[in-house]
Amino acid sequence: MDVRYIAGTGERGNEIVDATVVLNPLPPSANNNLQLALPGLLAGQWQVPSVDKNSLVSIIREATTGSLVLDGLTLILPRDTDYRFQPSVLDQNTSFSPQILQILGRSPAPLSQAAAIDDALRSSNPPFDGISDLCSWLGLRTPDPSSLSSITITLNPPVDIMVDRCSLKAGALRLTLHAHPKADLSLIGLAMRAVPGEGLPSRLQIADRIVWGSATDGRLEGNVDIKLANAHGAQVMLMIGGATVRRHWFLDPTKAATPRLAAVQHFDTDLRMIRQGLFDAHDSKRFELSVAALLFLLGFAPSVQLETNSPDILVSTPQGRLAVVECTTRVADVMTKIGKLVDRRGGLTKALEVEHHRADVVAALVCRLPKDQIAAQSTTIREMNVLLITAEDLEQALLRAPFPTDPDSIIAQAEQRLHDGSRGPLL
């Protein structure tokens, strides 16, 4: 179990601003336990490597009543009326789907002496550069009176596909799954479809073909091998008890559908370095380069800028539309980046108008974080007419990259979704 929290202190007790409770089938890989008690603020991360099922159920029940009790510390979700419950809704564009329940209270009270809290955090051990840096480290929302306080419970599945150990090559699909030793394997559903397919025979249920080994290091390993004639790609869908867990595309690196993909895969097989730069690397410059590489795969002409007072990336489409792109890996930088985007879009638009060039410049912010971690700023971003591209969009773009795409259509569809508020990937 992994619990993270930000709470204000006052006469009404310790009131949660934002908190998450994550239940995992495996213990944490690193000890990140953290407890900070400052005047006006409580924050921390509480990791428990082994918890019995009854205790987990008890903790979930307490959380649904708006209470977290952590080693003697009691935190309460503030409310004016009854709590609202918001279960996760399956997004068909998301590759991973844990079970999520959010408990919503009222808007949190403003933190008193915010400047003093920032100073105290810079002096703490370990140090943080103010409340924004602390929230970014914990993956929580920064205190904002316009948003609701919440506890988010996430139940990660006891079975998953080990994507980095799976492959599709020369007509052979090899899948590796890991499961908790006590998982009920009879509840697992595993389906696949091949592209290009050969009609209905290319769509299969394959859970009964998984060969499970004995438990090692607290997990079971299962493997399945499927022969797929002439398949460029295969989509795999994992379910537990009828609920979707993961959907993933595997592509045959020897059968690239576009010359751009063939060229990139010649140097970066399976696009592993691009994926690592997008989702795992801590270097912001590497994130920018990975975004540019992904845009190239989608048919855009990206140019990483070297001048300090310029967007991170300039992008052109085949029909001559231009876009200014800023990249960030931190929630704390989102609004600063938005201000730069609006300013640079305006300056470039005026310069193009003077030269009588097409001047409908697009502005886009690419953020590594998932949508729910940027929810507080999404309304402002939309009002600024800026496209927000999040972790979910990047994942979908990687799935689209192997197939021919029209960059101008991608931008037109993204602008339409921006204007009408409809859902769907922006890349």
C-alpha positions as CSV (number, residue, x, y, z in Angstrom):
1,M,0.0,0.0,0.0
2,D,1.2,3.5,-0.9
3,V,-0.6,6.5,0.7
4,R,0.3,10.1,-0.1
5,Y,-1.3,13.2,1.3
6,I,-1.3,17.0,1.6
7,A,-3.3,18.4,4.5
8,G,-3.9,21.7,6.2
9,T,-3.9,22.1,10.0
10,G,-6.3,24.3,11.9
11,E,-9.0,24.5,14.5
12,R,-11.1,22.0,12.6
13,G,-8.3,19.4,12.6
14,N,-6.1,18.0,9.9
15,E,-8.1,18.6,6.7
16,I,-7.1,16.8,3.5
17,V,-6.3,18.9,0.4
18,D,-5.5,15.9,-1.8
19,A,-4.6,12.3,-1.0
20,T,-4.1,9.0,-2.8
21,V,-4.3,5.4,-1.7
22,V,-2.7,3.0,-4.1
23,L,-2.9,-0.8,-3.6
24,N,-0.3,-2.8,-5.5
25,P,0.3,-6.5,-5.9
26,L,4.0,-6.0,-5.4
27,P,6.0,-4.2,-2.6
28,P,7.7,-0.9,-3.5
29,S,11.0,-1.0,-5.2
30,A,12.4,1.9,-3.1
31,N,11.8,3.3,0.3
32,N,10.2,6.7,-0.2
33,N,8.5,7.0,3.2
34,L,8.2,10.7,4.1
35,Q,6.6,12.7,6.9
36,L,6.6,16.4,7.1
37,A,4.9,18.4,9.9
38,L,5.1,22.1,9.4
39,P,3.1,25.0,10.9
40,G,-0.1,24.9,8.9
41,L,0.8,21.8,6.7
42,L,1.0,18.1,7.0
43,A,2.4,16.1,4.0
44,G,3.9,12.7,3.4
45,Q,4.1,9.3,1.8
46,W,3.4,6.2,3.8
47,Q,4.5,2.9,2.2
48,V,3.6,-0.5,3.7
49,P,5.3,-3.4,1.9
50,S,3.0,-6.2,3.1
51,V,-0.7,-5.8,4.1
52,D,-3.2,-8.5,4.7
53,K,-6.5,-8.3,2.8
54,N,-8.7,-7.6,5.8
55,S,-6.6,-4.5,6.7
56,L,-6.7,-3.3,3.1
57,V,-10.5,-3.6,3.0
58,S,-10.7,-1.7,6.3
59,I,-8.5,1.1,5.0
60,I,-10.7,1.4,1.9
61,R,-13.8,1.6,4.0
62,E,-12.3,4.3,6.2
63,A,-11.3,6.3,3.1
64,T,-14.8,6.1,1.7
65,T,-16.0,7.7,5.0
66,G,-13.5,10.6,4.4
67,S,-10.9,9.4,6.9
68,L,-7.3,8.3,6.7
69,V,-5.5,7.0,9.8
70,L,-1.8,6.6,9.3
71,D,0.2,5.3,12.2
72,G,-1.7,7.4,14.7
73,L,-2.2,10.4,12.4
74,T,-5.8,11.1,11.5
75,L,-6.7,13.1,8.4
76,I,-10.2,14.1,7.5
77,L,-11.6,15.0,4.1
78,P,-13.6,18.3,4.7
79,R,-17.2,18.5,3.6
80,D,-20.3,20.7,3.8
81,T,-22.7,18.0,2.6
82,D,-22.5,14.3,1.8
83,Y,-19.3,13.2,0.0
84,R,-19.6,12.6,-3.7
85,F,-18.2,9.4,-5.2
86,Q,-16.7,9.3,-8.7
87,P,-15.7,5.8,-10.0
88,S,-13.4,5.5,-12.9
89,V,-15.0,5.4,-16.3
90,L,-13.2,3.3,-18.9
91,D,-11.6,5.5,-21.5
92,Q,-11.3,3.6,-24.7
93,N,-8.2,5.5,-25.6
94,T,-6.3,4.4,-22.4
95,S,-4.0,1.4,-22.5
96,F,-3.9,0.7,-18.8
97,S,-7.1,0.6,-16.7
98,P,-6.7,0.1,-12.9
99,Q,-9.9,0.3,-10.7
100,I,-10.2,3.9,-9.4
101,L,-12.6,5.5,-6.9
102,Q,-12.5,9.2,-6.0
103,I,-14.1,10.6,-2.9
104,L,-14.8,14.3,-3.2
105,G,-15.3,16.8,-0.4
106,R,-15.6,20.6,-0.4
107,S,-13.0,23.1,-1.5
108,P,-10.0,23.1,0.9
109,A,-9.4,26.1,3.1
110,P,-6.5,28.2,1.9
111,L,-3.2,27.3,3.5
112,S,-2.3,30.0,6.0
113,Q,1.1,31.6,5.7
114,A,1.9,30.0,2.3
115,A,5.1,32.0,1.9
116,A,6.3,30.7,5.3
117,I,5.4,27.2,4.3
118,D,7.5,27.5,1.2
119,D,10.5,28.8,3.2
120,A,10.1,25.9,5.7
121,L,10.1,23.3,2.9
122,R,13.3,24.7,1.5
123,S,14.8,24.3,5.0
124,S,13.4,20.8,5.6
125,N,15.2,17.5,5.3
126,P,14.7,16.4,2.6
127,P,14.3,19.9,1.1
128,F,11.6,20.9,-1.4
129,D,11.4,24.1,-3.4
130,G,8.1,25.1,-1.9
131,I,4.6,23.6,-2.0
132,S,4.6,23.2,-5.8
133,D,7.7,21.1,-5.8
134,L,6.5,19.0,-2.9
135,C,3.1,18.3,-4.6
136,S,5.0,17.4,-7.9
137,W,7.1,14.9,-6.0
138,L,4.1,13.3,-4.4
139,G,2.0,13.4,-7.6
140,L,-0.7,15.4,-5.8
141,R,-2.6,18.6,-6.8
142,T,-1.3,21.9,-5.4
143,P,-3.7,23.5,-3.0
144,D,-6.3,25.5,-5.0
145,P,-9.5,26.9,-3.5
146,S,-11.2,26.5,-6.9
147,S,-10.9,22.7,-6.8
148,L,-12.4,20.1,-4.5
149,S,-10.5,18.2,-1.8
150,S,-10.4,14.5,-2.6
151,I,-9.1,11.0,-1.7
152,T,-8.4,8.9,-4.8
153,I,-8.2,5.1,-4.3
154,T,-6.4,3.1,-7.0
155,L,-6.5,-0.7,-7.1
156,N,-3.8,-2.0,-9.4
157,P,-4.5,-5.4,-11.0
158,P,-3.0,-8.7,-9.6
159,V,-2.2,-9.7,-13.2
160,D,-0.5,-7.7,-16.0
161,I,1.3,-8.0,-19.3
162,M,5.0,-7.4,-19.1
163,V,5.2,-5.3,-22.2
164,D,9.0,-5.0,-22.3
165,R,9.3,-8.8,-22.4
166,C,6.8,-9.3,-25.2
167,S,7.5,-9.3,-28.9
168,L,6.0,-9.8,-32.4
169,K,8.6,-10.9,-34.9
170,A,8.5,-12.9,-38.1
171,G,4.9,-14.0,-37.5
172,A,5.4,-15.1,-33.9
173,L,3.7,-13.3,-31.0
174,R,5.3,-14.0,-27.6
175,L,3.5,-12.7,-24.5
176,T,4.7,-12.8,-20.9
177,L,2.4,-12.1,-18.0
178,H,3.1,-11.8,-14.2
179,A,0.5,-12.6,-11.6
180,H,0.2,-12.4,-7.8
181,P,0.7,-15.9,-6.4
182,K,-2.8,-15.8,-4.8
183,A,-4.6,-14.4,-7.9
184,D,-7.5,-16.4,-9.2
185,L,-6.2,-17.3,-12.6
186,S,-9.6,-18.6,-13.7
187,L,-10.8,-14.9,-13.9
188,I,-8.2,-14.0,-16.5
189,G,-9.4,-13.2,-20.0
190,L,-6.8,-12.6,-22.8
191,A,-7.8,-11.7,-26.3
192,M,-5.9,-10.6,-29.4
193,R,-6.4,-9.5,-33.0
194,A,-3.9,-9.4,-35.8
195,V,-3.5,-6.6,-38.4
196,P,-3.8,-7.0,-41.3
197,G,-6.1,-9.8,-40.4
198,E,-7.5,-12.8,-42.2
199,G,-11.1,-12.2,-41.2
200,L,-12.6,-13.6,-38.0
201,P,-9.8,-16.3,-37.6
202,S,-7.4,-13.5,-36.8
203,R,-9.4,-12.6,-33.6
204,L,-8.7,-15.1,-30.8
205,Q,-9.3,-15.7,-27.1
206,I,-6.0,-17.1,-25.8
207,A,-6.2,-17.2,-22.0
208,D,-6.4,-21.0,-22.1
209,R,-3.0,-21.1,-23.9
210,I,-1.1,-19.4,-21.1
211,V,1.5,-21.7,-19.6
212,W,2.0,-20.7,-15.9
213,G,5.2,-21.6,-14.0
214,S,5.9,-21.7,-10.3
215,A,6.0,-18.7,-8.0
216,T,9.4,-16.8,-8.0
217,D,10.1,-13.6,-6.2
218,G,6.5,-13.2,-5.1
219,R,5.0,-13.5,-8.6
220,L,3.8,-16.1,-11.1
221,E,5.1,-16.0,-14.7
222,G,3.0,-17.1,-17.6
223,N,3.9,-17.3,-21.3
224,V,1.9,-17.8,-24.4
225,D,3.1,-18.2,-28.0
226,I,0.9,-17.5,-31.0
227,K,1.7,-17.9,-34.7
228,L,0.4,-15.0,-36.8
229,A,1.0,-15.2,-40.6
230,N,1.9,-11.9,-42.3
231,A,0.8,-9.8,-39.3
232,H,2.3,-6.3,-39.1
233,G,0.8,-5.8,-35.7
234,A,-1.3,-7.4,-32.9
235,Q,-3.5,-5.9,-30.3
236,V,-3.7,-7.7,-27.0
237,M,-6.5,-7.2,-24.5
238,L,-6.2,-8.4,-20.9
239,M,-9.2,-8.6,-18.6
240,I,-9.9,-9.8,-15.0
241,G,-13.4,-10.9,-14.1
242,G,-14.8,-9.0,-17.1
243,A,-13.0,-5.7,-16.3
244,T,-10.4,-4.4,-18.7
245,V,-6.9,-4.2,-17.4
246,R,-4.6,-3.5,-20.3
247,R,-4.9,-3.0,-24.1
248,H,-1.6,-2.9,-26.0
249,W,-0.4,-3.0,-29.6
250,F,2.7,-5.0,-30.5
251,L,4.4,-4.2,-33.8
252,D,6.7,-6.3,-36.0
253,P,9.9,-4.1,-36.4
254,T,10.7,-5.9,-39.6
255,K,7.4,-4.8,-41.2
256,A,7.3,-1.0,-40.9
257,A,4.2,0.4,-42.6
258,T,5.8,3.9,-43.3
259,P,9.3,4.9,-44.4
260,R,9.6,7.2,-41.4
261,L,9.0,4.3,-39.0
262,A,11.4,2.1,-41.0
263,A,14.1,4.8,-40.7
264,V,13.7,5.4,-37.0
265,Q,13.5,1.6,-36.2
266,H,16.7,1.1,-38.1
267,F,18.4,3.0,-35.2
268,D,15.9,2.5,-32.4
269,T,14.4,-1.0,-32.6
270,D,10.8,-1.1,-31.1
271,L,11.1,2.6,-30.4
272,R,12.4,1.9,-26.9
273,M,14.6,4.9,-26.6
274,I,11.8,7.2,-27.7
275,R,9.4,5.6,-25.2
276,Q,11.9,5.8,-22.4
277,G,12.5,9.5,-23.2
278,L,8.7,10.2,-23.2
279,F,7.8,8.4,-20.0
280,D,10.8,7.5,-17.9
281,A,13.8,9.9,-18.4
282,H,14.2,12.7,-15.8
283,D,16.1,15.0,-18.3
284,S,13.7,17.6,-19.7
285,K,15.8,18.0,-22.8
286,R,15.6,14.4,-23.5
287,F,11.8,14.6,-23.1
288,E,11.8,17.4,-25.7
289,L,13.9,15.4,-28.2
290,S,11.6,12.4,-27.7
291,V,8.5,14.5,-28.4
292,A,10.2,15.8,-31.6
293,A,11.0,12.3,-32.6
294,L,7.3,11.2,-32.1
295,L,6.1,14.2,-34.1
296,F,8.4,13.1,-37.0
297,L,6.9,9.6,-36.9
298,L,3.4,11.1,-37.2
299,G,4.4,12.9,-40.3
300,F,5.1,16.4,-38.9
301,A,8.3,18.3,-39.6
302,P,9.6,19.3,-36.1
303,S,12.5,21.5,-35.3
304,V,14.0,21.7,-31.8
305,Q,15.0,25.3,-31.1
306,L,18.3,26.4,-29.7
307,E,17.5,30.0,-29.0
308,T,16.6,30.6,-25.3
309,N,13.7,33.0,-26.0
310,S,11.8,30.6,-28.3
311,P,9.4,27.6,-28.0
312,D,10.9,24.2,-27.3
313,I,9.9,22.9,-30.7
314,L,8.6,24.5,-34.0
315,V,6.4,22.2,-36.1
316,S,5.2,22.4,-39.7
317,T,2.6,20.3,-41.5
318,P,2.6,19.3,-45.1
319,Q,0.1,22.0,-45.9
320,G,2.2,24.7,-44.2
321,R,0.5,25.1,-40.8
322,L,2.9,26.0,-38.1
323,A,2.7,25.1,-34.4
324,V,4.7,26.3,-31.4
325,V,5.2,23.5,-28.8
326,E,6.3,23.7,-25.2
327,C,7.2,20.6,-23.2
328,T,7.1,20.0,-19.5
329,T,7.4,17.1,-17.0
330,R,6.2,19.0,-13.9
331,V,2.8,20.3,-12.8
332,A,4.5,23.3,-11.3
333,D,5.7,24.5,-14.7
334,V,2.4,24.2,-16.6
335,M,1.1,27.8,-16.1
336,T,4.5,29.3,-16.8
337,K,4.7,27.3,-20.1
338,I,1.2,28.4,-21.0
339,G,2.2,32.0,-20.6
340,K,5.2,31.5,-22.9
341,L,3.1,29.7,-25.5
342,V,0.5,32.4,-25.7
343,D,3.2,35.1,-26.0
344,R,5.3,33.3,-28.6
345,R,2.3,32.3,-30.6
346,G,1.2,36.0,-30.7
347,G,4.7,37.2,-31.7
348,L,5.1,34.6,-34.5
349,T,1.6,35.3,-35.8
350,K,2.3,39.0,-36.2
351,A,5.7,38.2,-37.9
352,L,4.0,35.9,-40.4
353,E,1.3,38.4,-41.2
354,V,3.9,41.1,-42.0
355,E,5.5,38.7,-44.5
356,H,2.0,37.7,-45.9
357,H,2.4,34.1,-44.8
358,R,-0.3,31.8,-43.4
359,A,-0.6,33.0,-39.8
360,D,-3.1,30.6,-38.1
361,V,-0.4,29.3,-35.6
362,V,-1.3,26.4,-33.3
363,A,0.0,26.4,-29.7
364,A,0.4,23.1,-27.9
365,L,1.7,22.1,-24.4
366,V,3.0,18.6,-24.2
367,C,3.1,17.3,-20.6
368,R,4.3,13.9,-19.4
369,L,1.7,13.7,-16.6
370,P,-1.7,12.1,-16.9
371,K,-4.8,14.2,-17.4
372,D,-6.1,13.9,-13.9
373,Q,-3.0,15.5,-12.5
374,I,-3.5,18.6,-14.6
375,A,-7.2,18.8,-14.1
376,A,-7.0,22.0,-12.1
377,Q,-5.4,23.9,-14.9
378,S,-7.3,22.4,-17.8
379,T,-10.0,25.0,-18.0
380,T,-7.5,27.9,-18.1
381,I,-5.5,26.0,-20.8
382,R,-8.7,25.6,-22.9
383,E,-9.5,29.3,-22.4
384,M,-6.1,30.2,-23.8
385,N,-6.8,28.2,-26.9
386,V,-3.9,25.9,-26.2
387,L,-3.9,22.2,-27.1
388,L,-3.0,20.1,-24.0
389,I,-1.2,16.8,-24.9
390,T,-0.9,14.5,-21.9
391,A,0.6,11.1,-21.1
392,E,-2.5,9.4,-22.5
393,D,-2.2,11.2,-25.8
394,L,1.5,10.3,-26.1
395,E,0.7,6.7,-25.5
396,Q,-2.0,6.8,-28.2
397,A,0.4,8.6,-30.6
398,L,2.9,5.8,-30.2
399,L,0.3,3.3,-31.3
400,R,-0.7,5.4,-34.3
401,A,2.9,6.1,-35.4
402,P,3.4,2.8,-37.4
403,F,0.5,3.6,-39.7
404,P,0.1,6.4,-42.3
405,T,-1.2,9.6,-40.7
406,D,-2.2,13.0,-42.0
407,P,-0.7,15.7,-39.8
408,D,-3.1,18.4,-41.0
409,S,-6.1,16.2,-40.1
410,I,-4.6,15.5,-36.7
411,I,-4.4,19.2,-36.0
412,A,-7.9,19.9,-37.3
413,Q,-9.4,17.2,-35.2
414,A,-7.5,18.3,-32.1
415,E,-8.7,21.9,-32.6
416,Q,-12.3,20.6,-33.0
417,R,-12.1,18.7,-29.7
418,L,-10.6,21.8,-28.0
419,H,-13.5,23.9,-29.2
420,D,-16.4,21.5,-28.5
421,G,-14.9,19.8,-25.4
422,S,-15.3,16.3,-26.8
423,R,-13.0,13.5,-25.6
424,G,-10.4,11.6,-27.6
425,P,-6.7,11.6,-28.2
426,L,-5.1,14.8,-29.5
427,L,-2.3,13.1,-31.4
